[in-house]
């Protein structure tokens, strides 16, 4: 593995987890064997992470505890997934078909 990737990949994984927490409005516990182990609140804030005495966060051993709230409701995205994307796609197809139909009828009228 490239030495630079050993340092960036765990942080990129944690950043993706931040988006997942915000998207679903849930707190996440992100444990990792050699990466960044952390707690993420539902607003996307990383509250605590496991660190060694020197402040290193990856390739270490350690434990950390944190109180985490359990979500009792689901967000629109958690309930319906990509429904919004499909609706937008349907509107685009509908508008495109209207343009084609108007163009065809305009040529026929001439």
QUIWO-V403937 format. One record per residue. N is the residue number from 1. SS is DSSP state (h for helix, s for strand, l for the rest). BURIAL is I if it has 24 or more other ideal C-beta (glycine too) atoms within 12 Angstrom, else O. D_LAST is the distance of its C-alpha to the last C-alpha in Angstrom with 1 decimal. Layout:
{{N SS BURIAL D_LAST} {N SS BURIAL D_LAST}}
//
This chain:
{{1 l O 66.4} {2 l O 65.5} {3 h O 67.9} {4 h O 65.1} {5 h O 63.3} {6 h O 66.5} {7 h O 66.3} {8 h O 62.5} {9 h O 61.6} {10 h I 63.7} {11 h O 62.3} {12 h O 58.7} {13 h I 59.4} {14 h I 60.9} {15 h O 57.9} {16 h O 55.6} {17 h I 58.0} {18 h I 57.7} {19 h O 53.9} {20 h O 54.7} {21 h I 57.3} {22 h O 54.9} {23 h O 52.0} {24 h I 54.2} {25 l I 56.5} {26 l I 59.6} {27 l I 62.6} {28 s I 63.1} {29 s I 66.2} {30 s I 65.4} {31 l O 68.4} {32 l I 68.5} {33 l O 71.1} {34 l O 70.8} {35 l I 67.9} {36 l I 67.5} {37 l I 68.9} {38 s I 67.8} {39 s I 67.0} {40 s I 63.6} {41 l I 63.1} {42 l I 60.0} {43 l O 58.8} {44 l I 58.9} {45 l O 62.2} {46 s I 64.5} {47 s O 67.8} {48 s O 70.4} {49 s I 70.6} {50 l I 73.5} {51 l O 75.2} {52 l O 78.4} {53 l O 81.0} {54 l O 79.4} {55 l O 76.0} {56 l O 74.4} {57 l I 71.8} {58 l I 71.1} {59 l O 73.4} {60 l O 76.0} {61 l O 77.8} {62 l O 78.2} {63 l O 77.4} {64 l I 75.9} {65 l O 75.5} {66 l O 73.1} {67 l O 72.4} {68 l O 68.9} {69 l O 67.1} {70 l O 65.5} {71 l O 62.1} {72 l O 61.9} {73 l O 58.2} {74 l O 55.0} {75 l O 52.2} {76 h O 48.6} {77 h O 48.1} {78 h O 51.2} {79 h O 50.1} {80 h O 46.5} {81 l O 46.3} {82 l O 42.8} {83 h O 41.0} {84 h O 39.5} {85 h O 38.0} {86 h O 36.5} {87 h O 35.0} {88 h O 33.5} {89 h O 32.1} {90 h O 30.6} {91 h O 28.9} {92 h O 27.5} {93 h O 26.1} {94 h O 24.7} {95 h O 22.9} {96 h O 21.6} {97 h O 20.2} {98 h O 18.5} {99 h O 16.9} {100 h O 15.8} {101 h O 14.5} {102 h O 12.5} {103 h O 11.1} {104 h O 10.3} {105 h O 8.8} {106 h O 6.6} {107 h O 5.4} {108 h O 5.5} {109 h O 3.8} {110 l O 0.0}}
//
